[in-house]
Amino acid sequence: MHLTRPIALFCAMIALCGPLRAEPATAPWRLQVHERPMDDSSPTHPMDYQPLERAAQPWRLCILYPHLKDSYWLSVNHGMVEEARRLGVGFTLYEAGGYPNLARQIEQAEACAAAGADALIIGTVSYDGLTPVLTKIARSMPVIAAVNDIAPEGISAKASVPWREMGAAAGRALAERHPKGSAPVSVAWFPGPDGAGWVRFVDEGFRKALEESSARITEVRHGDTGREDQVRLIEDVLETTPWPDYLVGSGPMAEAAVSVLRARGRDDIGIISDYMTHAVHRGILRGRILAAPSDFPVLQGRLAVEMAVRAIEDKLVVRHAGPAIVTVTPETIRSYDADATLAPADFAPVFSAEPD
């Protein structure tokens, strides 16, 4: 099996796998709840969601991520660790190593089932590539979708935001700067890895929002969301095409673009991210990145764990919810909830933890 080792060895090295101690119950979370669960296009309504105070038993969760190549998933991990500690449950985490690794994530899901976990939480690498294995696993345990969009078969609950809206938020940031009828501007668009569970939707949202602008997409580059992959894609655009007015895409793309453009002396090219990471946050704070929507990944991580415990205990009331998306700019960056978005600077990934 090609399981990315989670687990005891790594955790022993970083000394992060001790018992999880319960914390006091948290205040209600302000969420957007979908009227039709598992349908991101369905209407939403705001809700003050009261999390469980404590798990009924020290359940064991198995968690799958696409990767830990950027700090977005590190922030999700932080939220999950904190919520597991608060509820008094344990977990084991596997990461697939990147969006191309569908076969590896299928193996990891099967390992979770074989190990006898009480619930599976999955941030998928593919919209429907895991549907057969997840449908099978769902016969014996709840399956909770986290962050990335996924086919609904076999899914008990979903902690996420509509990725069409994340793309649309990035598109609207351009439309505000260049409304329809103004002088045209060109955009190189880096939506992410082709075939990933969120990329098609973020692409649709971005393109729809651009219809209200004078911006036009002149180049598109797909690729995994590791920094090195994104540097290569940016360099390819800059070396082989007329230079665009804007580079727009994933958090790692925006992070890489700051360094690449600075090295080339081209601070006149604008950068917009379609999600928030630590480096994107710093880039906005320093005026290097123009805008990025936050979908509050720390809170999404908390919600996924809380939903998993509810599903195990047959207490699910809300099956599909997530935070309201907020677009962050240099003008608003000091007023949005960064604690619900970014893991602490000294946080290291936690791959395994025992309940108390």
C-alpha positions as CSV (number, residue, x, y, z in Angstrom):
1,M,0.0,0.0,0.0
2,H,1.2,3.5,-0.8
3,L,-0.2,5.1,2.4
4,T,1.4,8.4,3.1
5,R,2.6,7.5,6.6
6,P,0.6,9.4,9.1
7,I,1.3,8.5,12.0
8,A,3.3,7.3,14.9
9,L,6.8,7.9,13.6
10,F,6.1,11.4,12.3
11,C,4.1,12.3,15.3
12,A,6.8,11.0,17.7
13,M,9.3,13.2,15.9
14,I,7.3,16.3,16.3
15,A,5.9,15.3,19.7
16,L,2.3,16.1,18.8
17,C,0.5,12.9,19.5
18,G,-0.3,13.0,23.1
19,P,-3.8,12.6,24.6
20,L,-6.4,15.2,23.6
21,R,-7.9,17.0,26.6
22,A,-11.4,18.2,26.5
23,E,-12.1,21.9,26.4
24,P,-15.2,23.9,27.4
25,A,-18.1,24.1,25.0
26,T,-17.7,26.7,22.4
27,A,-20.1,29.6,21.5
28,P,-22.4,29.1,18.5
29,W,-20.9,29.2,15.1
30,R,-22.4,31.5,12.5
31,L,-23.0,29.3,9.4
32,Q,-24.8,29.2,6.1
33,V,-27.0,26.1,5.9
34,H,-28.1,24.7,2.5
35,E,-31.8,24.0,2.0
36,R,-31.0,21.0,-0.1
37,P,-28.1,19.0,1.4
38,M,-25.2,18.1,-0.9
39,D,-26.4,20.7,-3.5
40,D,-24.0,23.7,-3.5
41,S,-26.4,25.5,-5.8
42,S,-29.3,25.3,-3.4
43,P,-30.3,28.4,-1.4
44,T,-28.8,29.0,2.0
45,H,-29.9,30.6,5.2
46,P,-27.9,31.8,8.2
47,M,-27.9,29.8,11.4
48,D,-26.3,30.1,14.8
49,Y,-25.1,26.5,15.1
50,Q,-24.6,25.2,18.6
51,P,-21.9,22.5,18.6
52,L,-22.1,19.5,20.8
53,E,-20.6,19.9,24.2
54,R,-18.9,16.5,24.3
55,A,-18.8,13.3,22.4
56,A,-20.7,10.5,24.1
57,Q,-17.7,8.2,23.8
58,P,-14.0,8.6,22.8
59,W,-14.7,7.8,19.1
60,R,-12.0,7.2,16.6
61,L,-12.1,9.2,13.4
62,C,-10.1,8.6,10.2
63,I,-9.3,11.7,8.1
64,L,-8.1,12.0,4.5
65,Y,-6.6,15.1,2.9
66,P,-5.6,15.7,-0.7
67,H,-2.2,17.0,0.6
68,L,-0.5,19.3,3.0
69,K,1.5,21.2,0.4
70,D,0.1,24.6,1.4
71,S,-1.0,26.2,4.6
72,Y,-4.7,26.1,3.7
73,W,-4.9,22.4,4.6
74,L,-2.7,23.1,7.6
75,S,-5.4,25.5,8.8
76,V,-8.1,22.9,8.2
77,N,-5.9,20.5,10.3
78,H,-5.7,23.0,13.1
79,G,-9.4,23.3,13.3
80,M,-9.9,19.6,13.3
81,V,-7.3,19.1,16.1
82,E,-8.9,21.7,18.2
83,E,-12.4,20.3,17.8
84,A,-11.3,16.7,18.4
85,R,-9.6,17.9,21.6
86,R,-12.7,19.8,22.7
87,L,-15.0,16.9,22.1
88,G,-12.7,14.2,23.4
89,V,-12.3,12.1,20.3
90,G,-9.2,10.7,18.6
91,F,-8.2,10.5,14.9
92,T,-5.7,9.2,12.4
93,L,-4.9,11.3,9.4
94,Y,-3.6,10.4,5.9
95,E,-2.7,12.8,3.1
96,A,-2.6,11.7,-0.5
97,G,0.4,13.8,-1.6
98,G,-1.5,15.7,-4.3
99,Y,-4.5,15.8,-6.5
100,P,-3.2,13.4,-9.1
101,N,-3.0,10.6,-6.5
102,L,-6.6,9.2,-6.7
103,A,-5.5,5.6,-6.4
104,R,-3.5,6.4,-3.2
105,Q,-6.5,8.1,-1.6
106,I,-8.7,5.1,-2.5
107,E,-6.2,2.9,-0.7
108,Q,-6.2,5.2,2.3
109,A,-10.0,5.2,2.5
110,E,-10.0,1.4,2.4
111,A,-7.3,1.3,5.2
112,C,-9.6,3.5,7.3
113,A,-12.4,1.0,6.9
114,A,-10.2,-1.9,7.6
115,A,-8.9,-0.3,10.8
116,G,-12.4,0.0,12.2
117,A,-12.7,3.7,12.5
118,D,-16.1,5.1,13.7
119,A,-16.3,7.7,11.0
120,L,-14.4,8.8,7.9
121,I,-13.8,12.5,7.1
122,I,-12.6,13.1,3.5
123,G,-11.2,16.1,1.7
124,T,-11.3,14.5,-1.7
125,V,-8.9,14.6,-4.6
126,S,-11.6,13.9,-7.1
127,Y,-15.3,14.9,-7.4
128,D,-16.5,11.4,-8.2
129,G,-13.5,9.2,-8.4
130,L,-14.0,7.8,-4.9
131,T,-17.7,7.3,-5.2
132,P,-17.6,3.5,-5.4
133,V,-15.4,3.0,-2.4
134,L,-17.1,5.7,-0.3
135,T,-20.5,4.2,-1.1
136,K,-19.3,0.8,0.2
137,I,-17.6,2.3,3.3
138,A,-20.8,4.3,4.1
139,R,-22.6,1.0,4.8
140,S,-20.5,0.5,7.9
141,M,-19.7,4.1,9.1
142,P,-20.6,7.7,8.4
143,V,-18.7,9.5,5.7
144,I,-18.3,13.3,6.1
145,A,-17.1,15.5,3.2
146,A,-14.8,18.3,4.2
147,V,-14.0,21.4,2.1
148,N,-13.8,20.0,-1.4
149,D,-16.9,19.3,-3.4
150,I,-17.8,15.7,-3.9
151,A,-20.5,13.5,-5.5
152,P,-23.3,13.0,-2.9
153,E,-23.5,9.2,-3.0
154,G,-22.6,7.8,0.4
155,I,-22.0,11.2,2.1
156,S,-23.7,11.6,5.5
157,A,-22.9,15.3,5.9
158,K,-20.8,18.0,4.3
159,A,-18.8,20.9,5.8
160,S,-17.9,23.2,2.9
161,V,-18.7,26.4,1.1
162,P,-19.8,26.6,-2.6
163,W,-16.6,26.8,-4.6
164,R,-18.4,28.5,-7.5
165,E,-18.8,31.4,-5.0
166,M,-15.1,31.3,-4.2
167,G,-14.3,31.7,-7.9
168,A,-17.0,34.3,-8.3
169,A,-15.5,36.3,-5.4
170,A,-12.2,36.5,-7.2
171,G,-14.0,37.4,-10.4
172,R,-15.9,40.2,-8.7
173,A,-12.7,41.6,-7.3
174,L,-11.6,42.1,-10.9
175,A,-15.0,43.4,-12.0
176,E,-14.9,46.1,-9.3
177,R,-11.6,47.3,-10.7
178,H,-12.5,47.0,-14.3
179,P,-16.3,47.2,-14.8
180,K,-17.9,46.2,-18.1
181,G,-17.3,49.0,-20.7
182,S,-14.0,50.1,-19.3
183,A,-10.6,49.5,-21.0
184,P,-10.0,45.8,-21.5
185,V,-7.5,43.9,-19.4
186,S,-6.0,40.5,-19.8
187,V,-5.9,37.7,-17.3
188,A,-3.8,34.5,-16.9
189,W,-6.0,32.1,-15.0
190,F,-4.6,29.3,-12.9
191,P,-7.7,27.4,-11.6
192,G,-5.9,24.4,-10.1
193,P,-5.5,20.7,-10.9
194,D,-7.7,19.5,-13.7
195,G,-10.3,17.0,-12.4
196,A,-10.1,18.0,-8.7
197,G,-13.4,18.2,-6.8
198,W,-13.4,22.0,-6.6
199,V,-11.7,23.2,-9.7
200,R,-14.6,22.9,-12.2
201,F,-16.8,24.8,-9.8
202,V,-14.3,27.6,-9.0
203,D,-13.7,28.0,-12.8
204,E,-17.4,28.3,-13.5
205,G,-17.9,30.9,-10.8
206,F,-14.9,32.9,-11.9
207,R,-15.9,33.0,-15.6
208,K,-19.5,33.9,-14.8
209,A,-18.4,36.9,-12.6
210,L,-16.0,38.1,-15.3
211,E,-19.0,38.7,-17.6
212,E,-19.6,41.9,-15.6
213,S,-16.1,43.1,-16.3
214,S,-13.8,44.2,-19.1
215,A,-11.3,41.5,-18.1
216,R,-10.7,38.6,-20.5
217,I,-8.9,35.3,-19.9
218,T,-6.1,35.1,-22.4
219,E,-4.2,32.1,-20.9
220,V,-5.2,29.1,-18.7
221,R,-2.8,26.8,-16.9
222,H,-3.9,23.8,-14.9
223,G,-1.7,22.1,-12.3
224,D,-1.4,20.7,-8.8
225,T,-1.4,23.3,-6.0
226,G,2.2,22.8,-4.8
227,R,4.3,25.9,-5.0
228,E,6.9,24.4,-7.3
229,D,4.2,23.3,-9.8
230,Q,2.7,26.8,-9.7
231,V,6.1,28.5,-10.3
232,R,6.5,26.4,-13.4
233,L,3.1,27.4,-14.7
234,I,3.7,31.1,-14.1
235,E,7.1,31.0,-15.7
236,D,5.5,29.2,-18.7
237,V,3.0,32.0,-19.2
238,L,5.6,34.8,-18.8
239,E,8.1,33.1,-21.1
240,T,5.7,32.0,-23.9
241,T,2.9,34.6,-24.1
242,P,2.4,38.3,-24.0
243,W,2.4,39.3,-20.4
244,P,-1.1,39.6,-18.9
245,D,-2.3,42.4,-16.7
246,Y,-3.4,40.0,-14.0
247,L,-2.4,36.6,-12.6
248,V,-5.4,35.0,-10.8
249,G,-5.7,31.5,-9.3
250,S,-5.1,29.4,-6.2
251,G,-3.4,30.4,-3.0
252,P,0.0,28.8,-3.9
253,M,-0.2,30.5,-7.3
254,A,-0.6,33.9,-5.7
255,E,2.2,33.2,-3.2
256,A,4.6,32.1,-6.0
257,A,3.5,35.0,-8.2
258,V,4.7,37.6,-5.6
259,S,8.2,36.2,-5.7
260,V,8.3,35.6,-9.5
261,L,7.1,39.1,-10.4
262,R,9.4,40.7,-7.9
263,A,12.4,38.9,-9.4
264,R,11.4,40.2,-12.8
265,G,10.7,43.7,-11.7
266,R,7.1,43.6,-12.7
267,D,5.1,44.8,-9.8
268,D,2.6,46.3,-12.3
269,I,1.0,42.9,-12.9
270,G,-1.9,42.4,-10.4
271,I,-2.3,39.2,-8.4
272,I,-5.6,37.9,-7.0
273,S,-6.1,34.6,-5.1
274,D,-9.3,32.5,-5.0
275,Y,-8.6,31.3,-1.5
276,M,-6.7,32.4,1.6
277,T,-3.4,31.0,3.0
278,H,-0.9,32.5,5.4
279,A,1.3,33.8,2.6
280,V,-1.7,35.2,0.8
281,H,-2.7,37.0,4.0
282,R,0.8,38.5,4.2
283,G,0.7,39.4,0.6
284,I,-2.5,41.3,1.0
285,L,-1.3,43.0,4.2
286,R,1.8,44.2,2.3
287,G,-0.2,45.3,-0.8
288,R,1.4,42.6,-3.0
289,I,-1.9,40.7,-3.5
290,L,-5.0,42.6,-4.3
291,A,-7.7,40.3,-2.9
292,A,-8.7,36.8,-1.8
293,P,-11.9,35.3,-0.5
294,S,-11.7,33.6,2.9
295,D,-13.9,30.5,3.5
296,F,-12.6,30.1,7.0
297,P,-10.9,26.7,6.8
298,V,-10.2,26.5,10.5
299,L,-13.9,26.7,11.2
300,Q,-14.6,24.2,8.4
301,G,-12.2,21.8,10.0
302,R,-14.0,22.1,13.3
303,L,-17.4,21.7,11.7
304,A,-16.4,18.5,9.9
305,V,-15.2,16.8,13.1
306,E,-18.3,18.0,15.0
307,M,-20.6,16.6,12.2
308,A,-18.7,13.3,12.3
309,V,-19.4,12.9,16.0
310,R,-23.1,13.8,15.5
311,A,-23.3,11.3,12.6
312,I,-21.8,8.5,14.8
313,E,-24.3,9.3,17.6
314,D,-27.3,9.7,15.3
315,K,-27.6,13.4,16.2
316,L,-27.2,15.0,12.8
317,V,-29.6,17.9,12.4
318,V,-27.7,20.0,9.7
319,R,-26.2,17.9,6.9
320,H,-24.6,20.6,4.8
321,A,-23.3,23.9,6.0
322,G,-20.3,26.2,6.0
323,P,-19.2,29.7,6.9
324,A,-20.2,32.7,4.8
325,I,-17.4,33.7,2.4
326,V,-15.7,37.1,2.9
327,T,-13.5,38.8,0.4
328,V,-10.4,40.2,2.0
329,T,-8.5,43.2,0.5
330,P,-5.7,45.5,1.9
331,E,-8.5,47.8,3.1
332,T,-10.4,45.1,5.1
333,I,-7.6,42.7,6.1
334,R,-7.4,43.9,9.7
335,S,-11.1,43.4,10.3
336,Y,-11.9,39.9,9.1
337,D,-11.7,36.8,11.4
338,A,-8.2,35.6,10.8
339,D,-8.3,33.2,13.7
340,A,-11.1,31.2,11.9
341,T,-9.0,31.3,8.7
342,L,-5.3,30.7,9.6
343,A,-3.6,28.2,11.9
344,P,-1.2,29.8,14.4
345,A,2.2,30.5,13.0
346,D,3.9,27.8,15.1
347,F,1.3,25.1,14.4
348,A,2.7,21.9,12.9
349,P,0.5,19.2,11.3
350,V,-1.0,16.6,13.6
351,F,-1.4,13.2,12.0
352,S,-2.6,11.2,15.0
353,A,-4.1,11.8,18.4
354,E,-5.6,9.8,21.2
355,P,-8.7,10.8,23.0
356,D,-8.4,11.3,26.8
